[in-house]
Amino acid sequence: MNRNSDSGFTLIELLVVVAIIALLVTIIMPSLGRAKALARTMHCQSNLHQQSLGVLAYSLDYGHSFPIGIDMIDWTTDWSQLVNGYIMQDAMNWDGQGLCPAFQCPDAVYKKGKVHFASHPRLMADLGKINKGWVPAYKTLHVRRPSELVLTMDSGQTPSSGNAHSTAWRLDDWGWYYGDKLVYDPDTAGEPIEVGVNSDEYEGRGDVRYRHMDNDVACFSFVDGHAESFEIGTVLQRNVRVAR
């Protein structure tokens, strides 16, 4: 005797399928999230690479001099404005009009603001400090380790404006102001720098901001034009200290 066969799924079979799909989602979603985070980090590296090329192009037009980090005398310009025209056609003013996307970080906590990066406080220093003779006006020809020395970097934002401070003046535990003034010492070159507060509050301004990959990675450009990302605690003194 022939029995009528039911071509539909049983409840148990449906539950098994749903369970398998749910399991696959739990496996795949973290990988997708990490892939997206890695893509944003690579995007940031690309932005920093463009910044470094803009700085080098600027230096060729100005006797191999680096642009100033900021003019704190009358607050009318900083390095991003001076370099902006070498990355894109339009000029950028102090209010961020004509902003180049290369100065924006895709992982920035505050999406507002014109610049989310800071310059090296010795290579691209405050004009007032240069004029007072506190630091020399650096030229690209003075840099002895261009592939090791950072030029611009992810930096902490100010909540009110979304901007980073123009120079990384808190770099390596305020090294610019105290201690060795960020001068290279071969005996300590392999030691890691101080991490800092790693924050987008006021106390994090002027310091490296490790905002990528769950607040564990920061991106940097280097004097030779390339860009890299570093996990927190792996940036070394040789990467931030200058020869003089």
C-alpha positions as a LaTeX table, in Angstrom:
\begin{tabular}{lrrr}
\hline
Residue & $x$ (\AA) & $y$ (\AA) & $z$ (\AA) \\
\hline
Met1 & 0.00 & 0.00 & 0.00 \\
Asn2 & 1.35 & 3.43 & $-0.98$ \\
Arg3 & 1.64 & 6.11 & 1.74 \\
Asn4 & 1.22 & 9.79 & 1.04 \\
Ser5 & 4.62 & 11.49 & 1.58 \\
Asp6 & 4.81 & 14.97 & 3.09 \\
Ser7 & 7.36 & 17.05 & 1.15 \\
Gly8 & 7.53 & 19.81 & 3.83 \\
Phe9 & 10.10 & 20.19 & 6.62 \\
Thr10 & 9.36 & 19.05 & 10.11 \\
Leu11 & 9.60 & 21.50 & 13.01 \\
Ile12 & 12.77 & 19.81 & 14.25 \\
Glu13 & 14.43 & 20.15 & 10.84 \\
Leu14 & 13.52 & 23.85 & 10.69 \\
Leu15 & 14.92 & 24.42 & 14.17 \\
Val16 & 18.15 & 22.67 & 13.19 \\
Val17 & 18.50 & 24.88 & 10.11 \\
Val18 & 17.84 & 28.03 & 12.14 \\
Ala19 & 20.39 & 26.93 & 14.74 \\
Ile20 & 23.02 & 26.31 & 12.04 \\
Ile21 & 22.38 & 29.74 & 10.50 \\
Ala22 & 22.62 & 31.40 & 13.90 \\
Leu23 & 25.90 & 29.60 & 14.57 \\
Leu24 & 27.32 & 30.70 & 11.22 \\
Val25 & 26.31 & 34.30 & 11.91 \\
Thr26 & 28.06 & 34.28 & 15.29 \\
Ile27 & 31.20 & 32.96 & 13.59 \\
Ile28 & 31.14 & 35.29 & 10.59 \\
Met29 & 30.05 & 38.60 & 12.17 \\
Pro30 & 33.17 & 39.18 & 14.31 \\
Ser31 & 35.32 & 38.50 & 11.25 \\
Leu32 & 33.29 & 40.98 & 9.20 \\
Gly33 & 33.57 & 43.56 & 11.97 \\
Arg34 & 37.33 & 43.13 & 12.17 \\
Ala35 & 37.62 & 43.35 & 8.38 \\
Lys36 & 35.72 & 46.64 & 8.41 \\
Ala37 & 37.89 & 47.97 & 11.23 \\
Leu38 & 41.02 & 46.96 & 9.33 \\
Ala39 & 39.71 & 48.71 & 6.20 \\
Arg40 & 39.21 & 51.93 & 8.19 \\
Thr41 & 42.75 & 51.64 & 9.56 \\
Met42 & 44.14 & 51.21 & 6.05 \\
His43 & 42.09 & 54.21 & 4.92 \\
Cys44 & 43.67 & 56.26 & 7.71 \\
Gln45 & 47.14 & 55.09 & 6.67 \\
Ser46 & 46.39 & 56.23 & 3.13 \\
Asn47 & 45.38 & 59.67 & 4.44 \\
Leu48 & 48.62 & 59.95 & 6.40 \\
His49 & 50.60 & 58.88 & 3.33 \\
Gln50 & 49.00 & 61.75 & 1.40 \\
Gln51 & 49.89 & 64.13 & 4.22 \\
Ser52 & 53.54 & 63.11 & 4.16 \\
Leu53 & 53.73 & 63.51 & 0.39 \\
Gly54 & 52.16 & 66.95 & 0.75 \\
Val55 & 54.76 & 67.93 & 3.37 \\
Leu56 & 57.60 & 66.74 & 1.14 \\
Ala57 & 56.17 & 68.64 & $-1.85$ \\
Tyr58 & 55.91 & 71.76 & 0.31 \\
Ser59 & 59.52 & 71.37 & 1.43 \\
Leu60 & 60.74 & 71.30 & $-2.18$ \\
Asp61 & 59.16 & 74.71 & $-2.75$ \\
Tyr62 & 60.56 & 76.19 & 0.47 \\
Gly63 & 64.23 & 75.31 & 0.53 \\
His64 & 63.69 & 71.82 & 2.00 \\
Ser65 & 62.11 & 73.34 & 5.13 \\
Phe66 & 59.26 & 71.59 & 6.90 \\
Pro67 & 56.08 & 73.65 & 7.29 \\
Ile68 & 55.51 & 75.12 & 10.73 \\
Gly69 & 53.26 & 73.07 & 12.99 \\
Ile70 & 51.20 & 76.07 & 14.09 \\
Asp71 & 51.45 & 79.83 & 14.35 \\
Met72 & 50.52 & 80.47 & 17.98 \\
Ile73 & 51.46 & 84.15 & 17.67 \\
Asp74 & 48.35 & 85.23 & 15.78 \\
Trp75 & 46.63 & 81.84 & 15.28 \\
Thr76 & 46.20 & 82.24 & 11.53 \\
Thr77 & 47.73 & 79.08 & 10.09 \\
Asp78 & 49.02 & 75.59 & 10.78 \\
Trp79 & 50.71 & 72.77 & 8.88 \\
Ser80 & 47.47 & 71.35 & 7.51 \\
Gln81 & 46.64 & 74.63 & 5.78 \\
Leu82 & 50.13 & 74.96 & 4.34 \\
Val83 & 50.13 & 71.38 & 3.03 \\
Asn84 & 46.50 & 71.24 & 1.90 \\
Gly85 & 47.17 & 72.88 & $-1.46$ \\
Tyr86 & 49.78 & 70.25 & $-2.31$ \\
Ile87 & 47.25 & 67.45 & $-1.83$ \\
Met88 & 44.23 & 69.03 & $-3.52$ \\
Gln89 & 43.62 & 72.08 & $-5.68$ \\
Asp90 & 41.59 & 74.14 & $-3.24$ \\
Ala91 & 43.11 & 76.18 & $-0.45$ \\
Met92 & 41.87 & 75.67 & 3.13 \\
Asn93 & 41.30 & 78.51 & 5.55 \\
Trp94 & 41.46 & 78.48 & 9.36 \\
Asp95 & 37.76 & 77.58 & 9.61 \\
Gly96 & 38.23 & 74.44 & 7.55 \\
Gln97 & 36.70 & 75.71 & 4.32 \\
Gly98 & 38.20 & 73.81 & 1.40 \\
Leu99 & 38.97 & 70.90 & 3.71 \\
Cys100 & 40.93 & 68.01 & 2.27 \\
Pro101 & 39.54 & 64.58 & 3.29 \\
Ala102 & 43.12 & 63.41 & 3.96 \\
Phe103 & 43.02 & 65.30 & 7.26 \\
Gln104 & 40.02 & 63.35 & 8.52 \\
Cys105 & 40.27 & 59.97 & 10.28 \\
Pro106 & 37.55 & 57.40 & 9.46 \\
Asp107 & 37.69 & 56.15 & 13.07 \\
Ala108 & 37.52 & 59.60 & 14.66 \\
Val109 & 35.15 & 59.67 & 17.63 \\
Tyr110 & 33.97 & 63.17 & 16.71 \\
Lys111 & 33.23 & 63.41 & 12.99 \\
Lys112 & 33.32 & 67.20 & 13.09 \\
Gly113 & 36.51 & 69.26 & 12.99 \\
Lys114 & 38.92 & 70.04 & 10.17 \\
Val115 & 41.97 & 68.00 & 11.26 \\
His116 & 42.18 & 64.81 & 13.34 \\
Phe117 & 45.98 & 64.52 & 13.19 \\
Ala118 & 48.98 & 66.27 & 14.76 \\
Ser119 & 52.48 & 67.01 & 13.54 \\
His120 & 55.77 & 66.04 & 15.18 \\
Pro121 & 56.44 & 68.89 & 17.67 \\
Arg122 & 60.13 & 69.20 & 16.75 \\
Leu123 & 60.05 & 68.68 & 12.98 \\
Met124 & 57.02 & 70.94 & 12.50 \\
Ala125 & 57.10 & 73.12 & 15.59 \\
Asp126 & 55.23 & 76.19 & 16.81 \\
Leu127 & 56.46 & 79.28 & 14.94 \\
Gly128 & 56.77 & 81.24 & 18.16 \\
Lys129 & 59.18 & 78.69 & 19.63 \\
Ile130 & 61.23 & 78.71 & 16.42 \\
Asn131 & 61.44 & 82.53 & 16.47 \\
Lys132 & 62.55 & 82.48 & 20.12 \\
Gly133 & 65.29 & 79.97 & 19.30 \\
Trp134 & 63.84 & 77.26 & 21.54 \\
Val135 & 63.91 & 74.79 & 18.66 \\
Pro136 & 65.59 & 74.92 & 15.25 \\
Ala137 & 63.69 & 75.32 & 12.00 \\
Tyr138 & 64.08 & 71.82 & 10.62 \\
Lys139 & 64.83 & 70.95 & 7.03 \\
Thr140 & 64.22 & 67.55 & 5.44 \\
Leu141 & 67.97 & 67.32 & 4.79 \\
His142 & 68.61 & 67.38 & 8.55 \\
Val143 & 66.72 & 64.12 & 9.16 \\
Arg144 & 69.12 & 61.20 & 9.42 \\
Arg145 & 66.56 & 58.41 & 9.80 \\
Pro146 & 63.68 & 59.36 & 7.49 \\
Ser147 & 62.20 & 55.85 & 7.38 \\
Glu148 & 62.09 & 55.64 & 11.20 \\
Leu149 & 61.03 & 59.13 & 12.24 \\
Val150 & 57.32 & 59.93 & 12.43 \\
Leu151 & 55.98 & 63.08 & 10.80 \\
Thr152 & 52.22 & 63.20 & 11.47 \\
Met153 & 50.02 & 60.95 & 13.57 \\
Asp154 & 46.55 & 60.15 & 14.92 \\
Ser155 & 45.96 & 62.54 & 17.80 \\
Gly156 & 43.35 & 63.20 & 20.48 \\
Gln157 & 40.38 & 65.38 & 19.55 \\
Thr158 & 38.74 & 68.20 & 21.49 \\
Pro159 & 35.05 & 67.38 & 22.10 \\
Ser160 & 33.84 & 70.94 & 21.45 \\
Ser161 & 35.47 & 71.37 & 18.03 \\
Gly162 & 36.40 & 67.86 & 16.98 \\
Asn163 & 39.89 & 69.09 & 16.07 \\
Ala164 & 43.20 & 67.68 & 17.19 \\
His165 & 45.84 & 70.12 & 18.38 \\
Ser166 & 48.08 & 71.03 & 15.44 \\
Thr167 & 51.25 & 69.67 & 17.07 \\
Ala168 & 51.70 & 66.58 & 19.27 \\
Trp169 & 53.08 & 68.61 & 22.15 \\
Arg170 & 52.33 & 65.89 & 24.72 \\
Leu171 & 54.17 & 63.22 & 22.71 \\
Asp172 & 56.07 & 60.73 & 24.91 \\
Asp173 & 55.01 & 62.11 & 28.29 \\
Trp174 & 55.51 & 65.79 & 27.38 \\
Gly175 & 58.98 & 64.95 & 26.04 \\
Trp176 & 59.13 & 68.20 & 24.08 \\
Tyr177 & 58.92 & 70.31 & 27.24 \\
Tyr178 & 60.74 & 68.18 & 29.78 \\
Gly179 & 63.63 & 65.74 & 29.95 \\
Asp180 & 65.58 & 65.24 & 26.74 \\
Lys181 & 63.43 & 67.44 & 24.45 \\
Leu182 & 62.84 & 64.43 & 22.19 \\
Val183 & 66.52 & 64.26 & 21.22 \\
Tyr184 & 67.78 & 60.92 & 19.92 \\
Asp185 & 69.82 & 58.73 & 22.28 \\
Pro186 & 71.13 & 55.44 & 20.82 \\
Asp187 & 71.18 & 53.88 & 24.29 \\
Thr188 & 67.41 & 54.23 & 24.71 \\
Ala189 & 66.32 & 54.19 & 21.05 \\
Gly190 & 64.79 & 50.72 & 21.37 \\
Glu191 & 62.62 & 51.55 & 24.38 \\
Pro192 & 58.88 & 52.23 & 23.89 \\
Ile193 & 57.53 & 55.72 & 24.33 \\
Glu194 & 54.99 & 56.61 & 27.00 \\
Val195 & 51.48 & 55.80 & 25.77 \\
Gly196 & 49.74 & 58.80 & 27.32 \\
Val197 & 46.08 & 59.02 & 28.28 \\
Asn198 & 44.74 & 57.85 & 24.86 \\
Ser199 & 41.63 & 59.97 & 25.11 \\
Asp200 & 39.46 & 62.36 & 23.11 \\
Glu201 & 38.93 & 64.58 & 26.14 \\
Tyr202 & 40.98 & 67.69 & 26.89 \\
Glu203 & 43.79 & 65.74 & 28.56 \\
Gly204 & 44.35 & 63.75 & 25.36 \\
Arg205 & 45.02 & 66.75 & 23.12 \\
Gly206 & 48.53 & 66.90 & 21.75 \\
Asp207 & 49.16 & 63.19 & 22.32 \\
Val208 & 49.01 & 60.08 & 20.15 \\
Arg209 & 45.48 & 58.68 & 19.89 \\
Tyr210 & 45.27 & 54.89 & 19.46 \\
Arg211 & 41.71 & 54.93 & 18.11 \\
His212 & 41.75 & 52.06 & 15.62 \\
Met213 & 41.01 & 48.36 & 16.18 \\
Asp214 & 39.19 & 48.85 & 19.50 \\
Asn215 & 41.45 & 51.66 & 20.73 \\
Asp216 & 44.61 & 49.59 & 20.30 \\
Val217 & 46.22 & 50.95 & 17.10 \\
Ala218 & 47.37 & 54.37 & 15.85 \\
Cys219 & 48.52 & 55.39 & 12.38 \\
Phe220 & 51.62 & 57.45 & 11.58 \\
Ser221 & 53.27 & 58.98 & 8.54 \\
Phe222 & 57.05 & 59.08 & 8.26 \\
Val223 & 59.54 & 61.54 & 6.85 \\
Asp224 & 60.34 & 59.32 & 3.87 \\
Gly225 & 56.68 & 59.42 & 2.82 \\
His226 & 55.37 & 56.02 & 3.91 \\
Ala227 & 52.70 & 55.37 & 6.55 \\
Glu228 & 52.31 & 52.58 & 9.11 \\
Ser229 & 50.04 & 51.54 & 11.96 \\
Phe230 & 51.37 & 50.57 & 15.39 \\
Glu231 & 49.76 & 48.77 & 18.27 \\
Ile232 & 49.73 & 50.57 & 21.57 \\
Gly233 & 53.07 & 50.23 & 23.37 \\
Thr234 & 55.09 & 49.39 & 20.24 \\
Val235 & 56.13 & 52.88 & 19.11 \\
Leu236 & 59.80 & 53.26 & 20.03 \\
Gln237 & 61.90 & 56.25 & 21.03 \\
Arg238 & 63.78 & 56.03 & 17.73 \\
Asn239 & 60.46 & 56.77 & 16.02 \\
Val240 & 59.94 & 60.13 & 17.76 \\
Arg241 & 63.40 & 61.43 & 18.70 \\
Val242 & 65.38 & 63.71 & 16.41 \\
Ala243 & 69.12 & 63.99 & 15.96 \\
Arg244 & 69.46 & 67.45 & 17.48 \\
\hline
\end{tabular}
